[in-house]
Amino acid sequence: MITAIVLIKTSVDRIPEIAESIASLDSVSEVFSVTGTYDLIAMVRVARHDDLADVIPGRISKIPGVEGTDTHVAFRTYSQHDLEAAFAIGLDA
């Protein structure tokens, strides 16, 4: 699974509607409304690297009100759930 973090600039008067449109896309797992340079951050998860082109420029960027994106592809994913599972290996409950 390939994870991309997509920073999105939008029309500020339509942030909730744009966020809902992005969140409804199949490969988008979460959309966050944030402060700072960007208005939204979307987490995109796809099976193949080539699928990112279908999702990000092919669908997200075409949503009315999306003004630009900046995409970061994750090398590896770490989470609290993963850390807890790693430390629990070999422990008897």
C-alpha positions as CSV (number, residue, x, y, z in Angstrom):
1,M,0.0,0.0,0.0
2,I,1.4,3.4,-1.0
3,T,0.4,6.4,1.2
4,A,0.5,10.0,-0.1
5,I,0.0,13.1,2.0
6,V,-1.6,15.7,-0.2
7,L,-1.5,19.4,1.0
8,I,-4.4,21.2,-0.7
9,K,-5.0,24.9,-1.3
10,T,-8.7,25.7,-1.9
11,S,-11.2,28.5,-2.2
12,V,-11.5,29.5,1.5
13,D,-15.3,30.1,1.2
14,R,-15.9,26.5,0.2
15,I,-13.5,24.5,2.4
16,P,-16.2,22.2,4.0
17,E,-17.8,21.3,0.6
18,I,-14.4,20.7,-1.0
19,A,-13.3,18.6,1.9
20,E,-16.5,16.5,1.7
21,S,-16.0,16.0,-2.1
22,I,-12.4,14.9,-1.5
23,A,-13.3,12.6,1.4
24,S,-15.9,10.8,-0.8
25,L,-13.2,9.6,-3.2
26,D,-12.4,5.9,-3.0
27,S,-8.6,6.1,-2.3
28,V,-8.9,9.0,0.2
29,S,-8.9,7.7,3.8
30,E,-9.0,11.1,5.7
31,V,-9.2,14.8,5.0
32,F,-8.2,17.3,7.6
33,S,-9.0,21.0,7.7
34,V,-5.9,22.7,8.9
35,T,-4.4,26.1,9.7
36,G,-1.3,27.5,7.9
37,T,-0.3,27.7,4.2
38,Y,-2.7,25.0,3.1
39,D,-6.4,24.6,3.8
40,L,-6.8,20.8,3.7
41,I,-4.6,17.7,4.1
42,A,-5.8,14.5,2.5
43,M,-4.4,11.0,3.1
44,V,-4.4,9.0,-0.1
45,R,-3.8,5.2,-0.1
46,V,-3.4,3.3,-3.3
47,A,-2.1,-0.1,-4.3
48,R,0.3,1.0,-7.1
49,H,2.4,4.2,-7.5
50,D,0.7,4.8,-10.9
51,D,-2.7,5.0,-9.2
52,L,-1.6,8.3,-7.5
53,A,-1.9,10.0,-10.9
54,D,-5.4,8.9,-11.2
55,V,-6.4,10.1,-7.8
56,I,-4.4,13.3,-7.2
57,P,-4.2,15.2,-10.6
58,G,-7.0,13.0,-12.1
59,R,-9.7,13.6,-9.4
60,I,-8.7,15.7,-6.5
61,S,-7.2,18.6,-8.6
62,K,-10.4,18.6,-10.8
63,I,-12.8,19.2,-7.9
64,P,-14.1,22.8,-8.3
65,G,-12.5,25.1,-5.7
66,V,-9.2,23.1,-5.5
67,E,-6.5,25.7,-6.4
68,G,-3.4,23.6,-6.0
69,T,-1.8,20.5,-4.4
70,D,1.6,19.5,-3.0
71,T,2.1,15.8,-2.7
72,H,4.4,13.9,-0.4
73,V,4.8,10.1,-0.8
74,A,5.5,8.2,2.4
75,F,8.5,5.8,2.5
76,R,7.3,4.0,5.6
77,T,4.4,4.3,8.0
78,Y,4.7,4.4,11.8
79,S,1.8,4.5,14.2
80,Q,1.1,4.0,17.9
81,H,-0.8,0.9,17.0
82,D,2.3,-0.6,15.2
83,L,4.6,0.3,18.1
84,E,2.3,-1.3,20.7
85,A,2.1,-4.5,18.5
86,A,5.9,-4.6,18.2
87,F,6.5,-4.3,21.9
88,A,3.9,-7.0,22.7
89,I,5.7,-9.6,20.6
90,G,6.6,-12.5,22.8
91,L,4.7,-11.3,25.8
92,D,2.3,-13.7,27.4
93,A,-1.0,-12.2,28.5
